[in-house]
Amino acid sequence: MVAPNWLGDAVMALPAIADVRNGRPRASLVVAARASVAPLFSLVREVDDVVVLPRRGPYPLGGSDIALLLPNSFHSALMTARAGVRERWGYRNDWRALLLTRAVRRPPASTHQIDSYRHLVHALGFANGPAYPRLDPKPDCRAIGAELLQRAGWNGQTPLVAIAPGAAYGSAKRWPPSAFADLAAGLAKDGVIVVMVGAEADRRTASEVLHALAGRSPALDFVGRTDLSTLAGVLLNCRALVANDSGASHLAAALGVSVSVPFGATDERTNAPRPRVRSTEQRVVRSEPRDASSEQRIASRESQAAVFTHPVWCRPCWLRECPLDHMCMRGIAAADVLAATRRML
């Protein structure tokens, strides 16, 4: 199985991967993934092995009987065909139908990404199971995260909330650093310690948050200090995460951590994190907070996901950088995100 290239997409593919495992319980399920997302699959119990795909050169898929292509690119189909895999299954887009032995028509563009992956495997004959991602970290994962946090000054008891102010896709997806700082200051007044997480590429954005937060509240800075496994351990010790539409928000939701996510350039209808549930019942609450922002909260017994948007004519634009005033994100009030996060605590 060839995995998506982005962390958030890889997490959203987990229900489909579980469907394939359930449909072929005796098969060896190997995930081929880029180095940036390959560690995720060590947290997935349905996966037997992981192959790291090179940045350039042939795919190391020799000996595989079937390749299920979760990326929709022509490149992934071409490289899988060149690897000599006899059966190649996937969506019939990007002029690659001739490279596939089983090609499936894509669902409507409005389909949530999780359900798009599930639609693919269902069309290939696999029954769909639960429609939410689930990760199963090793038993010591939480303890390793707690040790890292305690080394940074946590006393092991004060409530923690993580924030992830970065987003790899571009600045159009990022809630303003000043808004993250206002949120962190509000949480500090409640006796909550804020833990800032992200990749080294998020350092500049994280520095802007810390500058705006100076003198208002302390924060534990883990930006660039964790790999994917230790990030999972840190998140498991947090009561909630506030993040942009990014891999971190999907990772946390799959771990059972509640998330609050401001959405701007991208579409919450297709990309919102989906919380884990213990039953099939979910309660959806819509409200109209002040400043014309809107919140959609999906509640469950195990975790919650709160999604925030500000209605402007130009969103979702899917641009990396905003050519206008970025009002889709600047219009989301920190007080509203703070209120929702407080409810999660």
C-alpha positions in Angstrom: 0.0 0.0 0.0 1.5 3.3 -1.0 0.7 6.0 1.6 -0.2 9.6 1.1 2.8 12.1 1.3 1.4 14.4 4.0 1.0 13.5 7.6 -2.7 14.7 7.8 -3.6 12.7 4.7 -1.8 9.7 6.0 -3.8 9.8 9.3 -7.0 10.3 7.3 -6.2 7.1 5.4 -6.1 4.9 8.5 -9.8 3.8 8.4 -9.3 2.6 4.8 -6.1 0.8 5.9 -8.1 -0.9 8.7 -10.7 -1.9 6.1 -8.1 -3.6 4.0 -6.6 -5.4 7.0 -10.1 -6.7 8.0 -10.8 -7.8 4.5 -7.4 -9.7 4.1 -6.6 -10.8 7.6 -3.9 -13.3 6.5 -2.2 -11.1 4.0 1.0 -9.2 4.8 0.1 -5.6 4.8 3.2 -3.4 4.0 2.9 0.4 3.8 5.4 2.2 1.5 5.7 5.8 2.7 7.9 8.9 2.4 10.4 9.3 5.3 8.4 12.2 6.7 5.3 10.1 7.4 6.7 6.5 7.6 7.1 6.6 11.5 3.3 7.1 11.8 2.7 3.5 10.7 4.7 2.2 13.6 1.7 3.4 15.7 -0.8 1.4 13.5 -1.5 -2.1 14.6 -3.0 -3.2 11.2 0.4 -2.6 9.5 2.9 -5.5 9.4 5.9 -3.6 7.9 6.9 -0.2 6.6 9.1 0.5 3.5 10.6 4.0 3.2 10.3 5.4 -0.3 13.3 7.3 -1.6 13.0 10.9 -2.7 14.3 9.8 -6.2 14.7 6.5 -7.9 12.6 3.4 -8.1 10.1 2.2 -5.5 11.4 -0.7 -3.5 8.3 -2.8 -4.0 9.7 -6.0 -5.4 7.8 -9.1 -4.3 4.5 -7.3 -3.8 1.5 -8.9 -5.4 -0.9 -5.9 -5.1 -0.2 -2.2 -4.7 -3.1 0.0 -3.5 -2.3 3.6 -4.4 -3.6 6.1 -1.9 -1.9 9.1 -3.6 -3.7 10.3 -6.7 -0.5 11.3 -8.6 0.6 10.0 -11.9 4.1 9.6 -10.5 3.0 7.1 -7.8 1.3 4.9 -10.5 4.2 5.1 -12.8 6.8 4.2 -10.2 4.6 1.3 -8.9 4.3 0.0 -12.5 8.1 0.3 -13.0 8.6 -1.7 -9.8 6.9 -4.7 -11.4 3.9 -4.9 -9.1 1.4 -7.1 -11.0 -1.8 -5.6 -9.6 -2.1 -1.8 -9.2 -5.3 -0.4 -7.8 -6.3 3.3 -7.3 -8.4 6.2 -8.5 -8.4 6.8 -12.3 -7.3 10.5 -12.2 -4.3 12.4 -13.5 -4.1 10.4 -16.8 -3.0 7.3 -15.0 -5.8 4.8 -15.8 -3.7 3.0 -18.3 -1.1 2.3 -15.5 -3.7 0.7 -13.2 -5.1 -2.8 -13.4 -8.2 -1.7 -11.4 -9.2 1.9 -11.7 -12.0 3.5 -9.6 -13.9 6.6 -10.4 -13.4 9.3 -7.8 -16.3 10.5 -5.5 -17.5 14.1 -5.6 -14.9 16.8 -4.6 -17.1 17.6 -1.6 -16.4 14.2 0.0 -14.4 14.3 3.2 -10.9 12.9 2.6 -11.4 10.1 5.1 -14.5 9.0 3.2 -12.7 9.3 -0.1 -10.1 6.8 1.0 -12.9 4.6 2.3 -14.8 4.9 -0.9 -11.8 3.6 -2.8 -11.3 0.5 -0.8 -15.1 -0.2 -0.7 -15.2 0.0 -4.5 -12.3 -2.5 -4.6 -14.4 -5.0 -2.5 -13.5 -4.2 1.1 -16.3 -3.6 3.6 -16.1 -0.3 5.4 -15.7 -0.3 9.2 -15.5 2.7 11.6 -15.1 6.0 9.9 -12.6 7.6 12.2 -8.8 7.2 12.4 -7.3 5.4 15.3 -3.7 5.1 16.4 -2.4 2.5 18.9 0.9 3.8 20.4 3.2 1.5 22.4 2.4 1.3 26.1 5.4 3.4 27.1 4.7 6.2 24.6 2.8 8.3 27.1 5.5 7.8 29.8 8.2 8.9 27.4 6.3 12.0 26.6 5.8 12.7 30.3 9.5 12.4 30.9 10.3 14.9 28.2 7.7 17.3 29.6 9.0 16.9 33.2 12.6 17.6 32.0 11.2 20.9 30.5 9.7 21.9 33.9 6.3 20.3 34.1 5.4 19.1 37.6 3.4 16.1 36.3 0.1 17.4 37.6 -0.8 20.8 36.2 -3.1 20.5 33.1 -1.4 20.8 29.7 -2.8 22.1 26.5 -0.7 21.9 23.3 -0.7 24.5 20.6 0.7 24.0 17.0 0.9 27.4 15.3 2.6 26.1 12.1 1.3 24.6 8.9 3.5 23.2 6.2 1.2 24.1 3.3 1.6 27.8 3.6 0.8 30.9 5.7 -2.8 31.1 4.4 -3.6 28.1 6.7 -2.1 29.8 9.8 -4.1 31.5 12.5 -2.2 34.7 13.5 0.6 34.2 16.1 -1.0 37.0 18.1 -4.2 35.0 18.3 -2.3 31.9 19.5 -0.6 34.1 22.1 -4.0 35.5 23.4 -5.3 31.9 23.6 -2.2 30.8 25.6 -2.5 33.8 28.0 -6.1 33.0 28.6 -5.4 29.3 29.4 -2.6 30.4 31.7 -5.1 32.4 33.8 -7.0 29.1 34.2 -3.9 27.4 35.6 -3.1 25.6 32.4 0.4 25.2 31.0 0.8 25.6 27.2 3.0 23.3 25.3 4.1 24.5 21.8 4.8 21.8 19.3 5.8 21.6 15.6 8.6 20.8 13.2 11.8 22.8 12.9 10.3 24.5 9.8 7.7 26.1 12.2 10.4 27.8 14.3 9.8 31.3 12.8 6.1 31.1 13.5 6.7 29.7 17.0 9.1 32.6 17.7 6.4 35.1 16.7 4.0 33.4 19.2 6.6 33.5 22.0 7.3 37.2 21.2 3.6 38.1 21.5 3.4 36.0 24.7 6.4 37.5 26.4 5.6 38.6 30.0 2.0 37.2 29.8 2.5 33.5 30.2 5.2 30.9 30.2 5.2 28.1 27.6 7.0 24.8 27.1 8.7 25.1 23.7 9.0 21.7 21.9 9.1 23.0 18.4 11.7 21.0 16.4 12.5 18.9 19.5 10.3 15.8 18.8 10.0 13.2 16.2 6.6 11.8 15.3 6.7 9.1 18.0 7.7 11.5 20.8 5.3 14.1 19.6 2.5 11.5 20.1 3.8 10.9 23.6 3.7 14.6 24.4 0.2 15.0 23.0 -1.1 12.0 25.0 -0.2 14.0 28.2 -2.2 17.0 27.0 -5.9 17.7 27.7 -6.3 19.2 24.2 -4.6 20.6 21.2 -5.2 23.9 19.3 -3.8 23.7 15.8 -4.2 24.9 12.3 -5.4 22.5 9.6 -2.2 20.5 9.8 -0.9 17.0 10.5 -0.7 17.7 14.2 -4.5 18.2 14.5 -5.2 14.8 12.8 -2.5 13.0 14.8 -4.0 14.3 18.0 -7.6 13.3 17.1 -6.5 9.8 16.1 -4.8 9.5 19.6 -8.0 10.5 21.3 -6.9 14.0 22.2 -9.5 16.8 21.8 -8.7 19.4 19.2 -9.7 23.0 18.3 -8.9 24.0 14.7 -9.3 27.3 13.0 -9.9 26.9 9.2 -9.2 29.5 6.6 -7.9 28.7 3.1 -8.8 25.0 3.3 -12.2 23.4 3.6 -13.4 22.0 6.9 -16.0 20.0 5.2 -13.4 17.8 3.5 -10.4 18.2 5.9 -11.6 18.6 9.5 -10.1 16.1 12.0 -12.6 13.4 12.9 -12.5 12.5 16.6 -12.3 8.9 17.9 -15.6 7.5 19.3 -16.5 4.5 21.3 -20.0 4.3 19.8 -21.6 5.3 16.5 -23.5 8.1 18.1 -22.2 11.7 17.7 -23.8 15.0 18.7 -23.2 18.0 16.4 -23.7 21.4 17.9 -23.7 24.6 15.8 -23.5 28.0 17.2 -22.8 31.6 16.1 -20.2 33.1 18.4 -19.5 36.8 18.3 -17.6 38.5 15.5 -19.5 36.4 12.9 -17.2 33.4 13.4 -18.8 30.0 13.6 -18.0 26.9 15.5 -19.0 23.3 14.8 -18.4 20.9 17.7 -18.6 17.2 17.3 -18.8 15.6 20.8 -18.2 12.1 21.8 -17.5 10.1 24.9 -13.8 10.0 24.1 -12.7 13.2 22.4 -14.0 16.3 20.7 -13.2 18.3 17.6 -14.1 22.0 17.5 -13.8 23.7 14.1 -13.8 27.4 13.6 -14.4 29.5 10.5 -15.1 33.1 9.6 -17.5 33.6 6.7 -15.8 35.6 3.9 -16.6 35.4 0.2 -13.2 34.0 -0.9 -12.9 30.9 1.3 -12.0 28.2 0.8 -9.4 29.3 -1.7 -6.8 26.6 -1.3 -4.0 29.1 -1.8 -0.7 28.9 0.0 -0.5 32.6 0.6 -3.3 35.1 1.0 -3.3 37.9 -1.7 -5.8 39.9 0.3 -6.2 40.7 4.0 -6.4 37.1 5.4 -9.7 38.0 7.1 -10.8 34.3 7.0 -8.3 33.7 9.8 -8.0 37.1 11.4 -11.8 37.1 11.9 -11.7 34.0 14.2 -11.7 35.4 17.7 -9.2 34.0 20.2 -12.0 34.3 22.9 -14.2 31.8 21.0 -11.4 29.3 20.5 -10.5 29.7 24.2 -14.1 29.1 25.3 -14.3 25.9 23.3 -11.0 24.6 24.6 -12.0 25.4 28.1 -15.1 23.2 27.6 -12.8 20.3 26.5 -10.9 20.6 29.8 
